[in-house]
Amino acid sequence: MTFDAVILKLAEVMPEGNIIKNCDMSKATSFRAGGRALAMICPEDVTRLRKSLQILSRSGIPYAVMGNGTNILITDGGYQGVIVKIGEAFSEINIIGQELTCGAGTLISAAAKAAMEAGLSGFEFASGIPGSMGGAVFMNAGAYGNEMKNIVKCVNIMSRDGEREYVLFNEELAFSYRRSILYSSEDIVTGITIKLEKGRKDAIKEKMLEINALRNEKQPVSTPSAGSFFKRPPGHFAGKLIEEAGLKGLSVGGAAVSDLHAGFIVNNNNATATDIIDLMNIVQLTVHDKFGINLEPEVRIIGD
C-alpha cells in the first residue's frame, strides 16, 4: 500500500487534523531535535487506535508508538514511517478506593497530583518525572529508590497490530531495571491501574515538593533533554562514571554533557540529533576505555 493510500485510509478513521504529514519531530519530543516522520497520527480513543493499528500493520509502512516524547530521539535523517502518538485523548483519571486508573497518555505529574488530592501515597517518587503513564510502565520508570513495578496492579494492552486487547497483571509484565515485557512484545499500553496507600494529603504534598525541589537543584530541568540518557550499569551510577571520566561539560555542536548532572545530555544550542548521537558515542567509548563499563542508552533512538 502506498503512503498516500494509507493516509486516505487513516482519514476514514480520524479527523484530518489528527494526521500531521511530514511531521517535524523536533517539535514533538523533549530533546527539541531530530528530523521528520512521514506522518504523525493522534487517535482520539481506543477504537480509533485499534483501527489505525490495523491499517498500519497491513500497509507495509513502518510505524512506531510514542507517548509524550520525553524518552525518544528521531535521527536527523527522519523516520520513513508513521508515528502513532498516545496523547491527551488517553488522559482520563479515575480513583476508586486506593486504586488510581488512568489512560496511557496521562502525564505522570497529573496522575501524581490526582493521587495527592485523593490522599493516596506511594506515587510521590514519580511526581517530577516528565512523560506519560504509558511510557512509565513501558520502561518501568523510577526515581529516588522506587519504581513503577512496586505500584502497578494491572495494565490494559492492545496488540501492535490492533487485533487483540488484553490485560496484564504486575507479575506478568516481567518488570526489570528500565524494562518491561513490552520492550519485546511491542504491544501498546492503553490504560494503567496503580495501587496506592492511604496517607495524609499535606504530608504527601510536602514530600512531592521536597522531591521536586531536589530534582530542580540537581538536574537540568530547564534545558531540553530526554532525562537521564544512560541506564545505570550494575553496581555503578552512569553520571558518576561520566564525571570521573572528565566528560562533564563536554560538547559536540549544540549538544553537551550537563554541567549540573553528567548523566544528562542536553540541547544547549540548537543541537541536531547527530550532535546528540555523536556525543553519546564519545561518552560510551571514553567510559569503556577508562573503566571497562558499557553504558546503554535509556533513550530510544529511532529513524534512518
Phi and psi in degrees as GROMACS dihedral restraints (atoms count N, CA, C in turn):
[ dihedral_restraints ]
;  ai    aj    ak    al  type     phi  dphi    fc
    3     4     5     6     1   -73.8    20    10
    4     5     6     7     1   161.5    20    10
    6     7     8     9     1   -59.9    20    10
    7     8     9    10     1   -44.5    20    10
    9    10    11    12     1   -61.5    20    10
   10    11    12    13     1   -37.2    20    10
   12    13    14    15     1   -67.2    20    10
   13    14    15    16     1   -38.3    20    10
   15    16    17    18     1   -63.2    20    10
   16    17    18    19     1   -44.1    20    10
   18    19    20    21     1   -61.4    20    10
   19    20    21    22     1   -40.6    20    10
   21    22    23    24     1   -63.0    20    10
   22    23    24    25     1   -40.7    20    10
   24    25    26    27     1   -64.0    20    10
   25    26    27    28     1   -44.3    20    10
   27    28    29    30     1   -64.7    20    10
   28    29    30    31     1   -33.3    20    10
   30    31    32    33     1   -67.3    20    10
   31    32    33    34     1   -18.1    20    10
   33    34    35    36     1   -78.4    20    10
   34    35    36    37     1   -17.4    20    10
   36    37    38    39     1   -97.4    20    10
   37    38    39    40     1   -34.9    20    10
   39    40    41    42     1  -140.4    20    10
   40    41    42    43     1   161.0    20    10
   42    43    44    45     1   -59.8    20    10
   43    44    45    46     1   150.7    20    10
   45    46    47    48     1   -58.5    20    10
   46    47    48    49     1   -33.7    20    10
   48    49    50    51     1   -66.3    20    10
   49    50    51    52     1   -15.3    20    10
   51    52    53    54     1   -91.5    20    10
   52    53    54    55     1     5.3    20    10
   54    55    56    57     1  -120.3    20    10
   55    56    57    58     1   114.6    20    10
   57    58    59    60     1  -111.7    20    10
   58    59    60    61     1   106.1    20    10
   60    61    62    63     1   -80.4    20    10
   61    62    63    64     1   151.1    20    10
   63    64    65    66     1    50.2    20    10
   64    65    66    67     1    52.3    20    10
   66    67    68    69     1   -77.6    20    10
   67    68    69    70     1   127.3    20    10
   69    70    71    72     1   -75.8    20    10
   70    71    72    73     1   102.8    20    10
   72    73    74    75     1   -74.8    20    10
   73    74    75    76     1   -12.5    20    10
   75    76    77    78     1   -65.8    20    10
   76    77    78    79     1   -23.7    20    10
   78    79    80    81     1   -88.3    20    10
   79    80    81    82     1    -7.9    20    10
   81    82    83    84     1  -111.0    20    10
   82    83    84    85     1    -0.2    20    10
   84    85    86    87     1  -126.3    20    10
   85    86    87    88     1   153.1    20    10
   87    88    89    90     1   -70.8    20    10
   88    89    90    91     1   -19.6    20    10
   90    91    92    93     1   -71.6    20    10
   91    92    93    94     1   -19.7    20    10
   93    94    95    96     1    54.1    20    10
   94    95    96    97     1    43.0    20    10
   96    97    98    99     1  -150.3    20    10
   97    98    99   100     1   162.3    20    10
   99   100   101   102     1   114.5    20    10
  100   101   102   103     1   173.3    20    10
  102   103   104   105     1   -92.8    20    10
  103   104   105   106     1  -157.3    20    10
  105   106   107   108     1  -107.3    20    10
  106   107   108   109     1   152.1    20    10
  108   109   110   111     1  -101.8    20    10
  109   110   111   112     1   153.1    20    10
  111   112   113   114     1   -54.7    20    10
  112   113   114   115     1   -36.9    20    10
  114   115   116   117     1  -164.6    20    10
  115   116   117   118     1   155.5    20    10
  117   118   119   120     1  -125.9    20    10
  118   119   120   121     1   132.3    20    10
  120   121   122   123     1  -117.1    20    10
  121   122   123   124     1   149.8    20    10
  123   124   125   126     1  -128.5    20    10
  124   125   126   127     1    84.5    20    10
  126   127   128   129     1   -59.3    20    10
  127   128   129   130     1   144.6    20    10
  129   130   131   132     1   -90.3    20    10
  130   131   132   133     1   -13.9    20    10
  132   133   134   135     1  -163.5    20    10
  133   134   135   136     1   177.0    20    10
  135   136   137   138     1   -62.1    20    10
  136   137   138   139     1   -38.6    20    10
  138   139   140   141     1   -62.6    20    10
  139   140   141   142     1   -46.8    20    10
  141   142   143   144     1   -68.2    20    10
  142   143   144   145     1   -34.5    20    10
  144   145   146   147     1   -62.2    20    10
  145   146   147   148     1   -46.8    20    10
  147   148   149   150     1   -59.7    20    10
  148   149   150   151     1   -47.2    20    10
  150   151   152   153     1   -66.0    20    10
  151   152   153   154     1   -37.7    20    10
  153   154   155   156     1   -64.3    20    10
  154   155   156   157     1   -44.7    20    10
  156   157   158   159     1   -64.4    20    10
  157   158   159   160     1   -36.9    20    10
  159   160   161   162     1   -64.3    20    10
  160   161   162   163     1   -41.8    20    10
  162   163   164   165     1   -62.9    20    10
  163   164   165   166     1   -48.1    20    10
  165   166   167   168     1   -66.4    20    10
  166   167   168   169     1   -39.7    20    10
  168   169   170   171     1   -66.8    20    10
  169   170   171   172     1   -25.0    20    10
  171   172   173   174     1   -94.4    20    10
  172   173   174   175     1    -7.3    20    10
  174   175   176   177     1   -83.7    20    10
  175   176   177   178     1   -26.9    20    10
  177   178   179   180     1    85.3    20    10
  178   179   180   181     1    -2.4    20    10
  180   181   182   183     1   -90.6    20    10
  181   182   183   184     1   134.2    20    10
  183   184   185   186     1   -60.8    20    10
  184   185   186   187     1   148.5    20    10
  186   187   188   189     1  -148.7    20    10
  187   188   189   190     1   149.9    20    10
  189   190   191   192     1  -137.5    20    10
  190   191   192   193     1   152.4    20    10
  192   193   194   195     1  -108.8    20    10
  193   194   195   196     1   138.7    20    10
  195   196   197   198     1  -138.0    20    10
  196   197   198   199     1   159.6    20    10
  198   199   200   201     1  -101.9    20    10
  199   200   201   202     1  -112.1    20    10
  201   202   203   204     1   -84.8    20    10
  202   203   204   205     1     0.2    20    10
  204   205   206   207     1    76.7    20    10
  205   206   207   208     1    24.1    20    10
  207   208   209   210     1   -96.9    20    10
  208   209   210   211     1    -2.5    20    10
  210   211   212   213     1  -138.0    20    10
  211   212   213   214     1    36.2    20    10
  213   214   215   216     1  -143.9    20    10
  214   215   216   217     1   145.3    20    10
  216   217   218   219     1  -135.6    20    10
  217   218   219   220     1   124.1    20    10
  219   220   221   222     1   -92.6    20    10
  220   221   222   223     1   129.6    20    10
  222   223   224   225     1   -62.3    20    10
  223   224   225   226     1   161.4    20    10
  225   226   227   228     1   -63.5    20    10
  226   227   228   229     1   -26.4    20    10
  228   229   230   231     1   -70.1    20    10
  229   230   231   232     1   -10.7    20    10
  231   232   233   234     1    83.5    20    10
  232   233   234   235     1   179.2    20    10
  234   235   236   237     1  -120.0    20    10
  235   236   237   238     1   115.2    20    10
  237   238   239   240     1   -82.8    20    10
  238   239   240   241     1    58.5    20    10
  240   241   242   243     1  -165.3    20    10
  241   242   243   244     1  -164.9    20    10
  243   244   245   246     1  -111.1    20    10
  244   245   246   247     1   131.6    20    10
  246   247   248   249     1   -94.3    20    10
  247   248   249   250     1   126.6    20    10
  249   250   251   252     1  -101.0    20    10
  250   251   252   253     1   114.0    20    10
  252   253   254   255     1   -98.5    20    10
  253   254   255   256     1   122.0    20    10
  255   256   257   258     1   -93.1    20    10
  256   257   258   259     1    99.4    20    10
  258   259   260   261     1  -118.7    20    10
  259   260   261   262     1  -140.2    20    10
  261   262   263   264     1   -58.6    20    10
  262   263   264   265     1   -28.9    20    10
  264   265   266   267     1   -62.5    20    10
  265   266   267   268     1   -22.6    20    10
  267   268   269   270     1  -107.2    20    10
  268   269   270   271     1    54.7    20    10
  270   271   272   273     1  -129.7    20    10
  271   272   273   274     1    18.5    20    10
  273   274   275   276     1   -72.0    20    10
  274   275   276   277     1   139.0    20    10
  276   277   278   279     1  -121.2    20    10
  277   278   279   280     1   131.9    20    10
  279   280   281   282     1  -131.2    20    10
  280   281   282   283     1   140.5    20    10
  282   283   284   285     1  -125.3    20    10
  283   284   285   286     1   124.8    20    10
  285   286   287   288     1  -128.6    20    10
  286   287   288   289     1   117.3    20    10
  288   289   290   291     1    61.6    20    10
  289   290   291   292     1  -122.2    20    10
  291   292   293   294     1  -105.1    20    10
  292   293   294   295     1    16.5    20    10
  294   295   296   297     1  -114.1    20    10
  295   296   297   298     1   132.3    20    10
  297   298   299   300     1  -110.3    20    10
  298   299   300   301     1   124.4    20    10
  300   301   302   303     1  -115.2    20    10
  301   302   303   304     1   134.5    20    10
  303   304   305   306     1  -148.3    20    10
  304   305   306   307     1   164.3    20    10
  306   307   308   309     1   -76.0    20    10
  307   308   309   310     1   158.9    20    10
  309   310   311   312     1   -66.1    20    10
  310   311   312   313     1   -23.1    20    10
  312   313   314   315     1   -85.0    20    10
  313   314   315   316     1    -2.2    20    10
  315   316   317   318     1   -62.5    20    10
  316   317   318   319     1   131.2    20    10
  318   319   320   321     1   -65.4    20    10
  319   320   321   322     1   139.3    20    10
  321   322   323   324     1   -56.3    20    10
  322   323   324   325     1   -41.8    20    10
  324   325   326   327     1   -62.4    20    10
  325   326   327   328     1   -36.5    20    10
  327   328   329   330     1   -68.7    20    10
  328   329   330   331     1   -40.7    20    10
  330   331   332   333     1   -65.6    20    10
  331   332   333   334     1   -40.8    20    10
  333   334   335   336     1   -64.3    20    10
  334   335   336   337     1   -39.6    20    10
  336   337   338   339     1   -66.4    20    10
  337   338   339   340     1   -41.3    20    10
  339   340   341   342     1   -62.7    20    10
  340   341   342   343     1   -40.3    20    10
  342   343   344   345     1   -63.2    20    10
  343   344   345   346     1   -43.1    20    10
  345   346   347   348     1   -61.1    20    10
  346   347   348   349     1   -46.1    20    10
  348   349   350   351     1   -62.2    20    10
  349   350   351   352     1   -28.8    20    10
  351   352   353   354     1   -89.2    20    10
  352   353   354   355     1     1.9    20    10
  354   355   356   357     1    69.7    20    10
  355   356   357   358     1    35.2    20    10
  357   358   359   360     1  -110.0    20    10
  358   359   360   361     1   127.9    20    10
  360   361   362   363     1  -107.4    20    10
  361   362   363   364     1   154.3    20    10
  363   364   365   366     1   124.4    20    10
  364   365   366   367     1   -12.1    20    10
  366   367   368   369     1  -112.8    20    10
  367   368   369   370     1     6.6    20    10
  369   370   371   372     1   -58.4    20    10
  370   371   372   373     1   -36.2    20    10
  372   373   374   375     1   -56.0    20    10
  373   374   375   376     1   -28.8    20    10
  375   376   377   378     1   -95.6    20    10
  376   377   378   379     1    -3.0    20    10
  378   379   380   381     1   -59.1    20    10
  379   380   381   382     1   -26.8    20    10
  381   382   383   384     1  -102.4    20    10
  382   383   384   385     1     2.2    20    10
  384   385   386   387     1   -76.3    20    10
  385   386   387   388     1   124.8    20    10
  387   388   389   390     1   -72.6    20    10
  388   389   390   391     1   159.7    20    10
  390   391   392   393     1   113.5    20    10
  391   392   393   394     1  -175.7    20    10
  393   394   395   396     1  -109.8    20    10
  394   395   396   397     1   164.3    20    10
  396   397   398   399     1   -67.4    20    10
  397   398   399   400     1   -33.3    20    10
  399   400   401   402     1   -62.8    20    10
  400   401   402   403     1   -44.8    20    10
  402   403   404   405     1   -64.8    20    10
  403   404   405   406     1   -35.3    20    10
  405   406   407   408     1   -62.7    20    10
  406   407   408   409     1   -39.8    20    10
  408   409   410   411     1   -71.5    20    10
  409   410   411   412     1   -45.1    20    10
  411   412   413   414     1   -52.6    20    10
  412   413   414   415     1   -44.0    20    10
  414   415   416   417     1  -108.5    20    10
  415   416   417   418     1    12.0    20    10
  417   418   419   420     1    47.9    20    10
  418   419   420   421     1    58.6    20    10
  420   421   422   423     1   -58.6    20    10
  421   422   423   424     1   148.2    20    10
  423   424   425   426     1  -156.6    20    10
  424   425   426   427     1   165.5    20    10
  426   427   428   429     1  -169.2    20    10
  427   428   429   430     1   150.5    20    10
  429   430   431   432     1    51.2    20    10
  430   431   432   433     1    44.1    20    10
  432   433   434   435     1    82.0    20    10
  433   434   435   436     1     9.1    20    10
  435   436   437   438     1  -134.8    20    10
  436   437   438   439     1   162.7    20    10
  438   439   440   441     1  -155.0    20    10
  439   440   441   442     1   169.7    20    10
  441   442   443   444     1   -59.7    20    10
  442   443   444   445     1   -34.2    20    10
  444   445   446   447     1   -59.1    20    10
  445   446   447   448     1   -20.7    20    10
  447   448   449   450     1   -83.2    20    10
  448   449   450   451     1   -11.6    20    10
  450   451   452   453     1  -127.7    20    10
  451   452   453   454     1   -15.4    20    10
  453   454   455   456     1   -70.0    20    10
  454   455   456   457     1   128.7    20    10
  456   457   458   459     1   -91.0    20    10
  457   458   459   460     1   -53.1    20    10
  459   460   461   462     1  -158.4    20    10
  460   461   462   463     1   164.4    20    10
  462   463   464   465     1  -136.8    20    10
  463   464   465   466     1   134.3    20    10
  465   466   467   468     1   -83.5    20    10
  466   467   468   469     1   130.3    20    10
  468   469   470   471     1  -126.0    20    10
  469   470   471   472     1   144.2    20    10
  471   472   473   474     1  -119.4    20    10
  472   473   474   475     1   134.1    20    10
  474   475   476   477     1   -63.0    20    10
  475   476   477   478     1   152.6    20    10
  477   478   479   480     1   -57.8    20    10
  478   479   480   481     1   -29.1    20    10
  480   481   482   483     1   -91.4    20    10
  481   482   483   484     1     1.7    20    10
  483   484   485   486     1    76.1    20    10
  484   485   486   487     1     9.6    20    10
  486   487   488   489     1   -90.9    20    10
  487   488   489   490     1   -13.4    20    10
  489   490   491   492     1  -145.0    20    10
  490   491   492   493     1   139.8    20    10
  492   493   494   495     1  -121.1    20    10
  493   494   495   496     1   136.0    20    10
  495   496   497   498     1  -154.6    20    10
  496   497   498   499     1   173.7    20    10
  498   499   500   501     1  -119.5    20    10
  499   500   501   502     1   136.7    20    10
  501   502   503   504     1  -116.4    20    10
  502   503   504   505     1   132.8    20    10
  504   505   506   507     1   -90.5    20    10
  505   506   507   508     1   165.7    20    10
  507   508   509   510     1   -45.7    20    10
  508   509   510   511     1   -51.9    20    10
  510   511   512   513     1   -67.5    20    10
  511   512   513   514     1   -17.5    20    10
  513   514   515   516     1   -88.2    20    10
  514   515   516   517     1    -9.7    20    10
  516   517   518   519     1   -84.4    20    10
  517   518   519   520     1    -7.0    20    10
  519   520   521   522     1    49.5    20    10
  520   521   522   523     1    48.9    20    10
  522   523   524   525     1   -63.9    20    10
  523   524   525   526     1   137.6    20    10
  525   526   527   528     1  -145.1    20    10
  526   527   528   529     1  -171.2    20    10
  528   529   530   531     1   -61.5    20    10
  529   530   531   532     1   113.3    20    10
  531   532   533   534     1    54.5    20    10
  532   533   534   535     1    32.8    20    10
  534   535   536   537     1  -146.8    20    10
  535   536   537   538     1   158.3    20    10
  537   538   539   540     1  -144.6    20    10
  538   539   540   541     1   176.5    20    10
  540   541   542   543     1   -61.8    20    10
  541   542   543   544     1   -19.3    20    10
  543   544   545   546     1   -69.4    20    10
  544   545   546   547     1   -20.1    20    10
  546   547   548   549     1   -60.5    20    10
  547   548   549   550     1   -40.3    20    10
  549   550   551   552     1   -89.7    20    10
  550   551   552   553     1   -35.8    20    10
  552   553   554   555     1   -76.3    20    10
  553   554   555   556     1   -29.0    20    10
  555   556   557   558     1    62.5    20    10
  556   557   558   559     1    14.6    20    10
  558   559   560   561     1   -74.4    20    10
  559   560   561   562     1   168.4    20    10
  561   562   563   564     1  -119.3    20    10
  562   563   564   565     1   130.0    20    10
  564   565   566   567     1   -74.5    20    10
  565   566   567   568     1   132.0    20    10
  567   568   569   570     1  -114.1    20    10
  568   569   570   571     1   -26.6    20    10
  570   571   572   573     1  -155.0    20    10
  571   572   573   574     1   155.4    20    10
  573   574   575   576     1  -136.8    20    10
  574   575   576   577     1   140.9    20    10
  576   577   578   579     1  -120.8    20    10
  577   578   579   580     1   125.0    20    10
  579   580   581   582     1  -114.4    20    10
  580   581   582   583     1   145.7    20    10
  582   583   584   585     1  -108.1    20    10
  583   584   585   586     1   123.1    20    10
  585   586   587   588     1  -119.1    20    10
  586   587   588   589     1  -174.7    20    10
  588   589   590   591     1  -121.6    20    10
  589   590   591   592     1   151.6    20    10
  591   592   593   594     1   -66.4    20    10
  592   593   594   595     1   138.2    20    10
  594   595   596   597     1  -151.3    20    10
  595   596   597   598     1  -179.8    20    10
  597   598   599   600     1   -91.8    20    10
  598   599   600   601     1   129.3    20    10
  600   601   602   603     1   -55.5    20    10
  601   602   603   604     1   -43.3    20    10
  603   604   605   606     1   -65.7    20    10
  604   605   606   607     1   -37.9    20    10
  606   607   608   609     1   -70.0    20    10
  607   608   609   610     1   -38.6    20    10
  609   610   611   612     1   -64.5    20    10
  610   611   612   613     1   -44.3    20    10
  612   613   614   615     1   -62.6    20    10
  613   614   615   616     1   -41.7    20    10
  615   616   617   618     1   -63.1    20    10
  616   617   618   619     1   -41.6    20    10
  618   619   620   621     1   -65.8    20    10
  619   620   621   622     1   -40.1    20    10
  621   622   623   624     1   -63.0    20    10
  622   623   624   625     1   -41.2    20    10
  624   625   626   627     1   -64.1    20    10
  625   626   627   628     1   -39.8    20    10
  627   628   629   630     1   -63.6    20    10
  628   629   630   631     1   -45.4    20    10
  630   631   632   633     1   -63.7    20    10
  631   632   633   634     1   -42.7    20    10
  633   634   635   636     1   -69.9    20    10
  634   635   636   637     1   -34.4    20    10
  636   637   638   639     1   -64.8    20    10
  637   638   639   640     1   -41.4    20    10
  639   640   641   642     1   -64.8    20    10
  640   641   642   643     1   -41.9    20    10
  642   643   644   645     1   -62.4    20    10
  643   644   645   646     1   -43.9    20    10
  645   646   647   648     1   -65.3    20    10
  646   647   648   649     1   -30.7    20    10
  648   649   650   651     1   -77.6    20    10
  649   650   651   652     1   -37.2    20    10
  651   652   653   654     1   -99.1    20    10
  652   653   654   655     1   -15.4    20    10
  654   655   656   657     1  -126.3    20    10
  655   656   657   658     1   150.9    20    10
  657   658   659   660     1   -81.0    20    10
  658   659   660   661     1    66.3    20    10
  660   661   662   663     1   -70.1    20    10
  661   662   663   664     1   -19.3    20    10
  663   664   665   666     1   -92.6    20    10
  664   665   666   667     1    -0.5    20    10
  666   667   668   669     1  -113.1    20    10
  667   668   669   670     1   136.6    20    10
  669   670   671   672     1   -56.2    20    10
  670   671   672   673     1   129.9    20    10
  672   673   674   675     1  -160.0    20    10
  673   674   675   676     1  -176.1    20    10
  675   676   677   678     1  -118.7    20    10
  676   677   678   679     1    32.2    20    10
  678   679   680   681     1    73.3    20    10
  679   680   681   682     1  -156.1    20    10
  681   682   683   684     1   -58.6    20    10
  682   683   684   685     1   122.8    20    10
  684   685   686   687     1   -79.2    20    10
  685   686   687   688     1   -34.1    20    10
  687   688   689   690     1  -114.3    20    10
  688   689   690   691     1   149.1    20    10
  690   691   692   693     1   -70.0    20    10
  691   692   693   694     1   155.5    20    10
  693   694   695   696     1   -77.3    20    10
  694   695   696   697     1   118.0    20    10
  696   697   698   699     1   -70.2    20    10
  697   698   699   700     1   146.8    20    10
  699   700   701   702     1   -51.8    20    10
  700   701   702   703     1   125.8    20    10
  702   703   704   705     1    80.7    20    10
  703   704   705   706     1     3.9    20    10
  705   706   707   708     1  -140.1    20    10
  706   707   708   709     1   172.2    20    10
  708   709   710   711     1  -119.4    20    10
  709   710   711   712     1   128.7    20    10
  711   712   713   714     1   -57.9    20    10
  712   713   714   715     1   -46.8    20    10
  714   715   716   717     1   -59.1    20    10
  715   716   717   718     1   -40.1    20    10
  717   718   719   720     1   -66.6    20    10
  718   719   720   721     1   -42.4    20    10
  720   721   722   723     1   -62.0    20    10
  721   722   723   724     1   -43.1    20    10
  723   724   725   726     1   -65.4    20    10
  724   725   726   727     1   -41.6    20    10
  726   727   728   729     1   -65.9    20    10
  727   728   729   730     1   -43.4    20    10
  729   730   731   732     1   -67.0    20    10
  730   731   732   733     1   -21.9    20    10
  732   733   734   735     1   -81.5    20    10
  733   734   735   736     1     0.5    20    10
  735   736   737   738     1    78.0    20    10
  736   737   738   739     1    25.2    20    10
  738   739   740   741     1  -101.7    20    10
  739   740   741   742     1    -4.7    20    10
  741   742   743   744     1   -60.1    20    10
  742   743   744   745     1   126.6    20    10
  744   745   746   747     1    89.0    20    10
  745   746   747   748     1    -9.1    20    10
  747   748   749   750     1   -60.7    20    10
  748   749   750   751     1   138.8    20    10
  750   751   752   753     1  -129.7    20    10
  751   752   753   754     1   151.1    20    10
  753   754   755   756     1  -131.8    20    10
  754   755   756   757     1   114.9    20    10
  756   757   758   759     1    57.5    20    10
  757   758   759   760     1  -127.3    20    10
  759   760   761   762     1   -91.6    20    10
  760   761   762   763     1     1.8    20    10
  762   763   764   765     1   -97.9    20    10
  763   764   765   766     1   147.0    20    10
  765   766   767   768     1  -147.9    20    10
  766   767   768   769     1   150.9    20    10
  768   769   770   771     1   -75.1    20    10
  769   770   771   772     1   124.4    20    10
  771   772   773   774     1   -56.8    20    10
  772   773   774   775     1   135.9    20    10
  774   775   776   777     1   -69.3    20    10
  775   776   777   778     1   -22.5    20    10
  777   778   779   780     1   -86.6    20    10
  778   779   780   781     1   -40.0    20    10
  780   781   782   783     1  -147.8    20    10
  781   782   783   784     1   113.1    20    10
  783   784   785   786     1   -67.8    20    10
  784   785   786   787     1   -11.3    20    10
  786   787   788   789     1   -78.3    20    10
  787   788   789   790     1    -5.0    20    10
  789   790   791   792     1  -108.7    20    10
  790   791   792   793     1   132.6    20    10
  792   793   794   795     1   -99.9    20    10
  793   794   795   796     1   129.1    20    10
  795   796   797   798     1  -120.7    20    10
  796   797   798   799     1   155.1    20    10
  798   799   800   801     1   -92.7    20    10
  799   800   801   802     1    93.9    20    10
  801   802   803   804     1   -81.7    20    10
  802   803   804   805     1   -33.1    20    10
  804   805   806   807     1  -156.5    20    10
  805   806   807   808     1    78.8    20    10
  807   808   809   810     1    52.3    20    10
  808   809   810   811     1    46.9    20    10
  810   811   812   813     1   -64.2    20    10
  811   812   813   814     1   147.4    20    10
  813   814   815   816     1   -92.2    20    10
  814   815   816   817     1   165.4    20    10
  816   817   818   819     1   -62.7    20    10
  817   818   819   820     1   -33.6    20    10
  819   820   821   822     1   -63.9    20    10
  820   821   822   823     1   -40.7    20    10
  822   823   824   825     1   -55.6    20    10
  823   824   825   826     1   -46.7    20    10
  825   826   827   828     1   -65.5    20    10
  826   827   828   829     1   -44.5    20    10
  828   829   830   831     1   -68.2    20    10
  829   830   831   832     1   -40.5    20    10
  831   832   833   834     1   -62.1    20    10
  832   833   834   835     1   -42.3    20    10
  834   835   836   837     1   -65.0    20    10
  835   836   837   838     1   -40.9    20    10
  837   838   839   840     1   -56.1    20    10
  838   839   840   841     1   -45.8    20    10
  840   841   842   843     1   -63.0    20    10
  841   842   843   844     1   -41.5    20    10
  843   844   845   846     1   -61.9    20    10
  844   845   846   847     1   -44.6    20    10
  846   847   848   849     1   -61.8    20    10
  847   848   849   850     1   -47.1    20    10
  849   850   851   852     1   -60.5    20    10
  850   851   852   853     1   -46.7    20    10
  852   853   854   855     1   -64.7    20    10
  853   854   855   856     1   -42.5    20    10
  855   856   857   858     1   -66.7    20    10
  856   857   858   859     1   -44.8    20    10
  858   859   860   861     1   -64.8    20    10
  859   860   861   862     1   -39.6    20    10
  861   862   863   864     1   -65.6    20    10
  862   863   864   865     1   -41.8    20    10
  864   865   866   867     1   -63.5    20    10
  865   866   867   868     1   -39.5    20    10
  867   868   869   870     1   -82.0    20    10
  868   869   870   871     1   -36.7    20    10
  870   871   872   873     1  -123.2    20    10
  871   872   873   874     1    -7.5    20    10
  873   874   875   876     1    69.7    20    10
  874   875   876   877     1    23.8    20    10
  876   877   878   879     1  -114.6    20    10
  877   878   879   880     1   133.3    20    10
  879   880   881   882     1   -91.9    20    10
  880   881   882   883     1   125.0    20    10
  882   883   884   885     1   -95.1    20    10
  883   884   885   886     1   124.4    20    10
  885   886   887   888     1  -102.1    20    10
  886   887   888   889     1   129.5    20    10
  888   889   890   891     1   -61.4    20    10
  889   890   891   892     1   139.6    20    10
  891   892   893   894     1   -87.9    20    10
  892   893   894   895     1   -25.0    20    10
  894   895   896   897     1   -77.3    20    10
  895   896   897   898     1   135.8    20    10
  897   898   899   900     1   -83.7    20    10
  898   899   900   901     1   125.3    20    10
  900   901   902   903     1  -108.6    20    10
  901   902   903   904     1   120.6    20    10
  903   904   905   906     1  -127.1    20    10
  904   905   906   907     1   139.0    20    10
  906   907   908   909     1   132.7    20    10
  907   908   909   910     1  -170.0    20    10
